[in-house]
Amino acid sequence: MKFESTRLRIFLLAALWLVLLGPASAVAEQWRWSGVERIVAVGDVHGAFDELTGTLKKAGIIDADLRWSGGAAHFVSMGDLVDRGARSREVLDLMIRLQSEAAAAGGAVHVLLGNHEAMRVTGELKHVIDAEYAAFRQEEDPATRQLAYERFLQRESRSDTEAAKADFLERHPPGFFGFQAAFSPTGQYGAWILQRPVIIVINDTLFVHGGLVDSLAEGSLETLNSQYQTDLGIYAASLQALLQAGALDIGVPFPERAGDAAAAAAADPSLVEWSEGLKLSGRSPLFIADGPLWYRGTAWCNPNVEVIRTDRVLTHLGAKRVVLGHTPTIDSRIIQRMDERVFMIDTGMLEEVYKGRPAAFLQGSGSISALYLDEGSAVPVTAEPRRVGPRADRLTDGQIEDILTNGKIESIEDVGQGVTKPQKVAITQGDHKIEAIFKTESTPIQASSRRQAQKLINLSDRWEHEVAAYRLDRLIGLDLVPVTVERTINGRRGSLSFWIDGLISELDRETKEVPASGWCSLSEQWPMMFVFDALIYNEDRTKQNMVYGEEDWMMYLIDHSRSFRTQKGRPKDIRNVELKLSPLLAGRLEKLEYTDLSQAMSGLLEKSQIQALIRRRDEILKDWRKSL
């Protein structure tokens, strides 16, 4: 009975939402298009009007008068048109106008819902700047401001003083209430935002603001968009009703609203439906970190992990690739990852905040390219640079490798732990400074007989294996081993590995009961470690050298000096672990050739070690194929 009652309440709330938005909201929408010859898309605009219009002119979407000139092209905005930029209202007006102009010309403008649009209509205003409020100053009703001020005094038990007026004005800048009305469910921009799709497919390309989450593989484009729009509409309508009744204050944080609304409804039964609507719709995937507007795993997590989820969603929704906004690229360039399954196009268009550059994603005639406002013609989209481990600047791993190899040694000191007596080294090159770990331990493996040599190899502890692990990681695209090179320092040869600051070990995590809260789950990352350790026969993986970035909880693989044995099978600690491979990793393992390994491992591994690695590779792939 309770379940049926809840369903009835939601049905009534949905009906109320449709009444608020008018008949246009009930019209069936289209979420998929085919046969489109040209697609142009831009990432997050955030009020960067001049940068946006400059980019659209260069892409041939608008003319000098800012009118549609794209013909039958489809233009896609990835959302986040608003917040942080002073001219967000002009951006909205442009998009709304271009929608009708494009349709009349046989083209289309698709504006996706971004998390910042969702925040606007749900009253999350922490990223709105005063200039954005000021754009609505002329529409503000003085009576509305006065009523809000009186409620403010009552709510905070304050008298009408100059100090109270100043505090109220700080929280409600000029134009605030005109702004609030415009983004209400019946307002000029609120009603429009509530009809934006979350996910669309054009030809074989899927577009979504944040990322591909598991729930996107559980419904059709129609059911997903319909549900998201309903969730957002119910929340916005419920919030507006509670605000107008004085039962909620717009400044109450999102997580606390349901409780405050329930308390208000307990005192006033007429608010029960709105309170219930706020609570239930507030649980929508639209408002959670693992929802399609917020998720960054598709953009950040290791491709060998994330590709499984990505493929599942793309296959389910009938697409070959996905285009994302939301997550600014490090180099402010459009990049692809996961072998062109994912294209990241948020290049930080609002330069004053993100220090990026305006850019557009172009697709047509069987090709994909990137167009930059500050460059010439369109250029190919490149793969994301390898960056294993955070660093203070935008250095790629290729640049770090050069610094480790050729940079100036500024200092060297003992670390104070580890049987191999590693040392910490500071290295500079130009304006760049990095730190690294230097290891020189290399037990002998030469012997008078092959059998004795194999025994020495399988008991060895060698710095050469640290460099070999890094080079193998590069060959198979694992992207877990920090940059490691061979270098001679003070007459001693050894391995020099990029030092990653802020690491926490699995031992510390368990001992201190630290919760792992990153985008990339540890349980999904561990299988990559198991595969790598099986491949190199690593006998020295411990909870102390299982390490993660303490802020992002990305896993990194270190300490491989006791690896590359010649045994068959696996080390005993992972002998019974099921080895899971992603399509990306399996494909690269299959392409791993003895000749490539021999060249990469020259001077680091013996022939018998390379042959053993190939045999273990074959065993891993054989077991994986059986599990399919």
N, C-alpha and C positions, 0 to 999 in steps of 0.2 A: 504493500500500500504506500509506503514511504517513497519507493522508487517511482511509482506511477504519479504520485503527487509532484515529485521533482520534475518528471518529464512534462507534466501539464504546465508547471510554472515556466519552464524553459520555452515551451511552445507559445505561451502567452507573451513572454518577453520578446521572442522572435517576431511575433505578430506586431507587438508595439513598435519594435525597431523598424519594421517595414512601413508602418504608418508614419513614423517620424521622418524616414528618408523619402517617402513618396513612391509612386508607381515605378519610377526608373530603376529602383533597386531590385524589383521583381523580374526584370527582363532577363532572359537567358543570355549568358555571356559566352564568348568564344575564348578558348585558352590555347588552341593549337592552330598553326597555319602551315601550309606546305606550298611549294612552288614559288617561294619568295626569292627573287633574283639578287637582291642586295639588302644586307642588314648592317646597320650602324648602331653601336651601343656605347654609352658612356657610364663611367662609374659614379661614385658619390659626388654630388655637386656642392652641397652645403652652402647654398646662397652665393656661389661664385658666378654671378650673372655674366660678367664680361668674359670670363674664361670659357664658360659654357657656350655663349653665342659665337665667340671666336672659333671654337672647335667645330661647331655645327656649320659655320660658314665654310670652313676649310674642307669639311667632309661633304659639302654640297647638299646639306639638309635644309638650310635656310639661306635666303639671299641677303643683300645688304640692308634691306628694310626689315629683316628678321621675320620674313614670311616664308612659308613652306616652299621649298624648291626641290624636294627630294623625289618628286614623281611617285613611282610605285614602290619606293624603298620602304622598309620597316625600320623605324627608329625605336630603340629601347633605352629607357632610363632605368638604371639598376636600383633606384630609390635613394633615400637620404638626400632629398633636394633641400631640406631645411636644417636649421640649427647651426650655430657658430658663425654664419656668414650674414652680413648686414642686408643683403638683397634677396633673401629667400622668397619674399612675397612676389617679386618680379619674376623669379624663376618659376614659381607655381603658375602665375598668370600666363607666362610664355607656353608652358607645357599644355595647359588647358586649351589655349587658342590653337596651338599646333595640332592637337588631336583632331579638331574639326577640319582644319585646312588640309591635313594629310589625307583624311578620309575622302574629302571631296576630290582629291587628285588621284585617288586609287592607291594611296599608300596607307601607312598606319603609324601611330605613335603609341607605344606601350610604356606606361609608367608603373613599375613594380612598387609594391609596398616595401618600404625600408623600415628598419627599427626606429628611426627618428620620426617618420610619419606616424607610426603606431604610438610613439611616446607623445606626440602632439595631441592626438585625439583621446588619449587616456590621461592627459593632465600631468605627464612627466616632463617638466619644463626646465630641468637643471642646465640644459645646454643652450637655452634660448638667450640671446644677448639683447641688450636694451634697444639697439637699433631695430631689431625685428619687432619688438613691441611698438616702437615709435611709428612704424609703418601703418599702424591701426589707430593712431591717436584721434583721427577725425571721426572714426566710427564709434568711439567710446561714449556710452550714455552716462552722463554725470550722476543720474539717479542710481544706476547700478554701482558706481564707485562709492557713493555715499552709503548705500545699504551694506556693501561689503565692509566699509570702514566701521560701521556701527556693530556689525557682527564680530569684527576683529577685536574691538574694545571689550565686548561682552565675553567673548571666548577667552581672552587673556586677562580679564578682570582689571582693566586699565581705565584711567580717566582720559578725557579728551585734552591732551597736552601737546606741546610742540614736539616733544620727544616721541610720543605715540604716533603722531602724524608722520614724523621722519621715518620711523620704523616701518610703518605701513607703506609708505612710498617706496622704500627700499625693496620691499617684498613685492610690490605691485607698481612697477614703473609706469609712466605715462603710456597709454595705449594698451595696457594689460587686459582690460576688460573687453575692449574692442577685439583684441587678439583672441581672447577666450571664446567670445561669441562666434567669431569666424571659423574656429576650429571645433565648435560643438557639432553634434550629429546633424543638426539642421543648418549649420553655417555654410558659407560659400566654399570654404576649403575642407571643412570636416566631412561634409556629405560626399565630396569628391574623393577624399582619401579613403573613406569607408568602402568605396567601390573598386579600389585598386586590387589587382591580382597579386598573389604571393609568388606564383610559379607559372611560367608559360613555356611553350615549345614552339620554335619557328624552324621549319625544315627538320633537321636532326640536332638542333642545338637547344638546350634547356637553359632558361634564365631564372635565377633566384638570387635574392639579395645576399643572404648570409652563407648558407652551406647546405650540403646534402645530409640530412639526418635520417635515421632509420625509419621514422614514421612516414616519410615520403614514399616508401615502398609498400604502403598499406592502403592506398586509395588511388583513384583516378585523378586527373587534373581537375575535373569537374567537382568531385566530392571534396577534394582537399581545399580548393579555392573557396567553394561554397561554405565549408565549415569554418575556415579562417575568417572569412568576411562576416559570418554570423557571430562568431566569438567576439570579434572586435566591435561589431555594431552593438551587441548586447552590453558589452562592458562600457562603451562610450555613452549609450543611452542611460544606463543605470547610474553611471557617475554623474551625468548631467542632472538627472532628476534629484539625486542626493545633494548635489551642490546647490541647486536652486531652492531646495527645502531647508538649506542651512544645516543639514545633517552631517556634512563633511566639509573639510577645508582643503582647498586645492594643494596646500603645502604638505599634507600628510603623505609620507612615503608610501609607495605602492604596496609593500608587504603588510602595512598596518591598516590599510583602508577597510578590508573586509571585517576586521574586528570592530573598528569604529562604526561602520555601517550597521553591523549587527546590534551594537549597543543602542544606536539611534532607533532602529526598528523595534527593539524591545519596548521603547518608550512611546513609539508612534507606529501602530500596526499598519498604517497606510504606506509605510516604507518597506514592508517586508519583501514584496516582490522585487523591488530594486536592490535591496540588500542581498537577496538570494542570487539575483542575476549578476551582481558584481562579484560575489564569491565564486560562483560556478564558472563564469566566463574567464575569471582571472586565473584559472588553472589551465587555460589553453596553451598549446605549444608555442603560440605567438609570443608568450611572455617569459619563456624559460631559456636558459643558456643553451640547451640542446634543441632549440627550435630553429626553424628555417630562416628566421630573421637575425639570429644572434650567433649561430654556431660558426666557429672558426676552424674546426678540425679539418675540413676539406682544404683549407688554405694553409694550415700550419702543421698538421700531424704528418708523421713519416709516410711517404707515399706507399711504401710496401705494406703498411697497415691500412691506411685510409682507402686505398684503391678497392678493397673488397666491398666496403659500404658504398663507395661511389659507383662501382659497376652494378651493384644490386639495384640502386635507385634509377640509374640511367636505363638499364634494361627494362625495369618495370614501367617507366614512363616513356619508353620508346625514343630514346635520344642517344647520341654518340658522345656528346660532350656537354659540359656545363660552363656557363659564364657566371662569375661571381662579382659582387661589389663588396662593401662592408669592411674588408681587411686591406688596408693600404699596403702596396708592395714596397719593399725596402728601398729599391732603387728608383722608385717613381716611374717604373716602366711596366707596360703590360707584359705578363709572363704566362707561360704554360707549365703545367706539372702533370705528373702521372701519364707521360707519353701522350700529351695533347688531349687528355680527357678533361682537364680542368684549365680554364683561362681566368686569371685574376686581372680585373681591369680597373680597380680603384687605385689611381695613381696620385691621389692627394690633390684634387683639382683646386681646392681652396688653399692657395699657396701661402697665404699669410698665417695659416694655422698648421698645415701639414707639410709645408716646405716641399711640395710636390710639383706636378706639372699637369696641364690639361692634356687629355688624350682621348682617342676614340678607338674602339674595336671595330674592325671592318671584316665582313664576311660576304663573299660572292664569287661566282665563277670558279668554284672549287678551291678557293684559296682563303686564307685568314691572314690578316695583317694588322699592324698598329699604326695609327696616325697621331703625331704629336704636334701641338700648336707651335712649339718653338723649334721644330725641325722642318725638313723638306717634305718629300713625298712619303707615302706609306712604306713601312719596312716590315720584314718578317717578325713574327713573335718568337722570342727566344725562350729556352727553358730556364726555369729559376736557377740561379747560381747555387752551388753547394755551400751551405753554411752550417756546419755541425758545431753547435755550441754558440751561445750568445757572445757578442763582442761589442765594445764601446762604440765603434764606428761601423761603416758599411763594407768593410773588407770582405771579399769572398774568400773561400778556402784556397783558391788558386793564388791569391795575393798573400795570404798567410804562409802558404808553402814557400813562396819566394822570400818572405821576410825570415822565416826559420832557416832557410838555406844560405841566404846572403847578407842578412842583417848584421848590425854591429852588436857584439856581446857587451852589455853594460855592467852586468853583475852576475855572479853565480854563488849559490849558497846551498848547504846541505838541507834536505827536507826534514831529516830526523826520523824517518820511518821507512820500513821496507827493507827486506834482506838484501836487495840489490843496491842499496845506498843511492837512491836517485837524488838529483840536485835540481833546484829551481833556478832558472836562468831568465834574466830580463834582456830583451832584444829590441833594438830600435832600427827604424829605416825611415828617413825623412821625418815626417810628423807623427809616424805611427810607432807605438810601443806595445809590445805583447810580452807575455810570460810563457815559459815552456818548462817541461820536465825533461831532464837529460839523464839517460841511462847508459852505462858502459859495461855492465856485466855481460860476459859472453863466454860461457863454459866451452871447453874444447869438444869437438865432435869428430876429429880425425883419429883413425885407428888403423892397426895393421891388417884387420880383416873386416869384411863387410858386415858380418854379424856383430862384431864389437862396435862398429860405427853406428849401426842401427840402435844398439843399446844406449850409446852415448847420446844420440839424438833424442831418444825417448826419455832421457833423464835431464836433458839440457835446460838451461835458463839463459836465454840469449836476447840481447837488444835487437838483433836483426829481425826477430820475430815481431817486434813492435812495428817496424817499418813494413814488414810483409803484410801484417794485418790491415794496415791502412791502405796499402796498394790493392789488396784483395777487395776490401770494402768498396774502393773506387771502381774496380772492374765489374762488380755485381750490383752497383748502385744501392748498397744497403744504407748508406748515409747515417752511420752510428759511431764510427771510429774517428776521433779528432785527428786533425792533420798531423802527420808524423813523417819526419825526414831523417836521412842519415847525415851526420855532421861530425867534424873533428873540432874539438874545443880544447885548447891547452895541450895539444898533442895526443888527445885521447879520442878515438872513434866511438860513436854511440848513436842512439836514437834521440831525437829531439821532438817532443810532442807538445802541441798547443795546449796550454793550461786553460781550463774552463773554470771560471770563478763561480762561487755559489752552488756547489754541488752538495747533495746529501746522499748518503749511501743507504742501501736497503736495510743494513744493520741498524743505522741510526733511526731510520723511519719506523722500524718495528719497535726498537727499544723506547723511543720517545713518543710512540703512538702518534706520529705526525700524519694528518690526513692528506692524501694526494688529491689535489683539486684542479689539476690542469685539464685542458681540452682533450688530451690524448690519454686514455686510460692505461694504467700499467699492465693490466691483464691482456690488453691487445698488443702491447709492445714486447712483452716477454718472449712470445714465440719467435720473434726475429733473433733474439739473443740465443735461444736454443738452437736454431738453425745454424747460426754462425759458429757457435761453439762446437757443434757436431761437425761442421765442415772443416774447421781447423784443428779439431781434436784438442780443445782447450781444457786442460785438467786443473786450471787454477781459478775458475769462476767461483767467487765467494760473495757473501752478502756485503762484504766490505768494498768490493770493487764492482758491485752492481750500483751504479750511480745515476742520479737524476738532477736536472736543474730544479732547484727548490722553488722557483717561481712558476715555471711552466710544466714541470714534471715530465720533461722529455728525457728519455733514456740515452745514455752514452756508454759505449763499450771501451774499457781501458784495461791495461795490464794483460798483455798477450805474450809475454816472454817465455812462458811455459806451454807453448802451443806448437802446432805443426808437427805432431808426432807421426810416425809411420804406421800406427796400428789401424786395423779395420774397425768397423762399428763406431761406437760412440763412447765418450767418457762415461764412467759409471754413474755420475750424478744425474745424467739426462738419458740414461739408457732406455728407460721406460716412458719417456715423455713423447707424446704425439707431436711430430713436427708438422707445423702448418705453414704453407707457402701461399703467398699472394700470386696472382697471375704475373705481375711485374717481376717479382723475384724469381719465380720458376722459369720464366722466359730467359732471364739473364743467366741463370745457372746453366740452362740448356746450351747457351751460346758460349759458355766458358771453354776455351780451347787450351790444350797443353802448350801450344806454341806461344799463346798470349801470356800464359802464366810464367813460362820459362823466361820470357823477355822481361816481364815486370819484376820477377823475383831473382833476377841475376845478382849474384853475390850475397843473397840473403838466405835462400833455401837450397838444399841439396836436391838432386834429381829424384831421389827416393821420396822426399817429402812432397814434392809436386805430384808425383805419381799417386801417392797415397791420398792426397787431397782430391784428385780426379776420381779415384775409386769411391771415396766417401760421398762425393757429389752425386755419382751415379746411384748409390744406395739411397740417398735422400730423395732423389727424384722418383726412384722406383717405388719407395714407400708412399710418397705423396700421390702418385698416380693411382695406387691401389685404393686410396681413401676417397677418390673422386666418385 
